[in-house]
């Protein structure tokens, strides 16, 4: 049988590895035999994630960093390449979730959301790609959101940032295709995480979010894994510039 979905020994950098999505992704990639470099601003959370993987210290690399600082992004990816000798893939799970009505939102909030959700991802993509270009291959997956396509009240900053991230993904795919680097995005529906918990607990937000999803439930982080493994594996090598909505039907409801 052809190993269409085999990602064993792939060197994968995961940014935002201590978050709800990043931690589940790290667990799955470790179970599939990937060599991991895990990055997050949350040092305690990152320690918990790496400890839960139960891998020998020489089989995992982790580092705290601030993704909004360009030099930090370069440093962690340089360390990844030095540790493993190459970078095969980058998974960007970096992001913040701030919901504020446009009339009440300051430009400071808007700029902060874009800095975390777009600029940080661009920095990670650029510095990862610089290590991939000499090797003539690589895979980048950005975690976006259905908010790149659907409009909700209060989402002026968040929706704009995710739309920008999904379009950035397309542009980078065009620019780097000649180097056989694929760049895609996965856009999940609403999920209950440490970022969204307070929002979902307010008023009817949870019921409203669930009712707009055809499968009538919120997304679980594990729902992303099948699509992610596809994009990282030989089975996904001809997919680039795409935003794949893993949304239970949210974008058509």
C-alpha positions in Angstrom: 0.0 0.0 0.0 1.3 3.4 -0.9 2.0 5.6 2.2 -0.3 8.4 1.1 -0.8 9.7 4.6 2.5 8.8 6.1 4.2 11.7 7.9 6.7 9.8 10.0 10.0 11.6 10.5 8.7 14.8 9.1 10.2 17.8 10.8 7.2 20.0 11.8 7.3 23.4 13.6 4.1 24.2 15.4 3.6 27.8 16.5 1.0 28.3 19.2 1.5 24.8 20.4 0.2 25.4 23.9 -3.3 26.5 22.7 -6.4 24.3 22.3 -5.7 23.6 18.6 -1.9 23.5 18.8 -1.7 21.1 21.7 -4.0 18.6 20.0 -2.1 19.0 16.8 1.2 18.4 18.6 -0.2 15.2 20.2 -1.3 13.8 16.8 1.9 14.6 15.1 4.0 13.1 17.8 1.9 9.9 17.7 2.5 9.8 13.9 6.3 9.9 14.4 7.0 13.5 13.5 10.0 15.4 14.8 8.6 18.4 16.5 9.6 21.9 17.4 6.9 23.6 19.5 6.6 27.3 20.1 4.3 29.4 22.2 4.3 32.6 24.4 2.8 30.6 27.3 5.8 28.9 29.0 3.8 27.0 31.5 1.4 25.7 28.9 4.2 24.8 26.6 5.9 22.8 29.3 2.6 20.9 30.0 2.2 20.1 26.3 5.8 18.8 25.9 5.5 16.8 29.1 2.3 15.2 28.0 3.9 14.0 24.8 6.2 11.7 26.8 9.0 11.9 24.3 12.7 11.8 25.1 14.3 15.3 25.3 16.4 14.6 22.2 13.2 13.9 20.1 11.5 17.2 20.8 12.4 20.9 20.7 10.4 23.6 22.4 10.9 27.3 22.9 8.9 30.2 24.3 8.6 33.2 22.0 6.5 36.2 21.1 5.2 35.8 17.6 4.6 39.6 17.2 8.4 40.2 17.5 10.0 39.4 14.2 13.4 38.6 15.7 11.7 36.0 17.9 10.1 34.3 14.9 13.5 34.1 13.1 15.2 32.8 16.2 12.9 29.9 16.9 12.8 28.7 13.3 16.6 29.0 13.0 16.8 26.8 16.2 14.4 24.3 14.6 16.5 24.0 11.5 19.7 23.7 13.5 18.2 21.0 15.8 16.8 18.8 13.0 18.9 19.9 10.0 15.9 21.0 8.1 12.3 22.2 8.3 9.7 20.2 6.4 6.6 21.9 7.6 5.2 24.7 9.6 1.8 24.8 11.3 0.6 28.2 12.4 -1.8 28.2 15.3 -1.1 31.7 16.4 -3.9 34.0 17.1 -6.1 36.1 19.4 -9.9 36.3 19.6 -11.3 39.8 20.4 -14.9 40.6 19.7 -15.8 44.3 19.9 -18.5 46.3 18.1 -16.9 48.5 15.5 -18.3 51.7 17.0 -16.7 50.9 20.3 -13.4 49.5 19.0 -10.2 51.5 19.2 -7.6 51.3 16.5 -5.3 49.9 19.1 -7.5 46.8 19.4 -7.8 46.5 15.7 -4.0 46.8 15.2 -3.3 44.3 18.0 -5.6 41.7 16.4 -4.0 42.1 13.0 -0.5 42.0 14.5 -1.2 38.6 16.2 -3.4 37.0 13.5 -1.7 38.2 10.4 1.7 39.8 10.8 2.9 37.1 13.2 1.8 34.4 10.7 3.6 36.2 7.9 6.8 36.4 9.9 6.6 32.7 10.7 5.9 31.8 7.1 8.7 33.9 5.7 11.4 32.6 8.1 10.2 29.0 7.7 10.3 29.4 3.9 13.8 30.6 3.9 14.9 27.3 5.3 12.6 25.4 2.9 13.7 27.1 -0.3 17.2 25.6 -0.4 15.7 22.1 0.1 13.3 22.6 -2.8 10.2 21.6 -0.8 8.1 22.4 2.2 4.6 22.6 3.6 2.9 25.5 5.4 -0.5 25.3 7.0 -2.2 28.4 8.6 -5.1 28.0 11.0 -7.6 30.6 9.9 -11.4 30.7 10.7 -14.8 30.6 9.0 -14.8 34.3 9.9 -12.7 34.7 6.8 -15.9 34.1 4.8 -18.9 34.8 7.1 -19.8 38.1 8.8 -20.8 38.4 12.5 -21.5 41.4 14.6 -18.5 42.5 16.6 -16.1 40.7 14.3 -14.7 43.7 12.5 -11.1 43.1 13.7 -11.2 39.3 14.0 -13.0 38.8 10.7 -10.7 41.2 8.8 -7.6 39.4 10.3 -8.8 36.0 9.2 -9.8 37.2 5.7 -6.3 38.7 5.4 -4.7 35.5 6.6 -6.6 33.3 4.1 -5.7 35.7 1.2 -2.1 35.9 2.4 -2.0 32.1 2.2 -3.0 32.3 -1.5 -0.4 35.0 -2.3 2.4 33.0 -0.6 1.3 29.9 -2.5 1.7 31.7 -5.7 5.1 33.2 -4.8 6.6 29.9 -3.5 5.2 27.4 -5.8 8.4 27.4 -7.9 10.2 26.1 -4.9 7.6 23.3 -4.4 6.4 24.8 -1.2 2.7 24.4 -0.6 0.8 26.9 1.4 -2.7 26.3 2.6 -5.1 27.3 5.4 -7.6 25.4 7.4 -10.7 27.4 8.6 -12.5 25.9 11.5 -16.0 26.7 12.8 -16.5 28.0 16.3 -14.9 25.9 19.0 -14.9 26.2 22.8 -11.4 27.1 23.9 -9.6 29.2 26.4 -9.9 32.1 23.9 -13.7 31.7 23.2 -15.0 30.4 26.4 -16.1 33.7 27.9 -17.7 34.8 24.7 -19.7 31.5 24.4 -20.8 31.8 28.0 -22.4 35.2 27.4 -26.1 35.4 26.7 -27.2 33.3 23.7 -23.9 33.2 21.9 -23.4 29.5 22.3 -26.8 28.6 21.1 -26.5 31.1 18.2 -23.1 29.7 17.1 -24.3 26.1 17.3 -27.5 26.8 15.4 -25.6 28.2 12.4 -23.6 25.0 12.0 -25.5 22.4 9.9 -24.2 19.5 12.0 -25.6 21.3 15.1 -22.5 21.2 17.3 -19.4 23.2 17.9 -16.1 22.1 16.4 -13.8 19.9 18.5 -10.0 20.6 18.0 -9.6 16.9 16.9 -11.9 17.7 13.9 -9.0 19.5 12.3 -6.6 16.5 12.3 -7.7 14.7 9.3 -7.4 17.7 7.0 -4.1 18.7 8.6 -2.5 15.2 8.1 -3.7 15.2 4.5 -2.0 18.5 3.8 1.2 17.4 5.5 1.3 14.1 3.8 2.2 12.9 0.2 -1.6 12.6 -0.4 -1.8 16.4 -0.2 1.2 17.3 -2.2 -0.8 18.7 -5.1 -2.9 21.0 -2.9 -1.8 24.6 -2.6 -3.3 28.1 -2.2 -6.5 26.6 -0.7 -8.5 27.5 2.4 -10.3 24.4 3.5 -13.3 25.0 5.7 -13.7 22.4 8.4 -16.9 23.9 9.7 -19.7 21.4 9.9 -21.5 23.4 7.1 -21.3 26.8 8.7 -20.2 28.6 5.5 -23.2 27.3 3.6 -25.8 27.7 6.3 
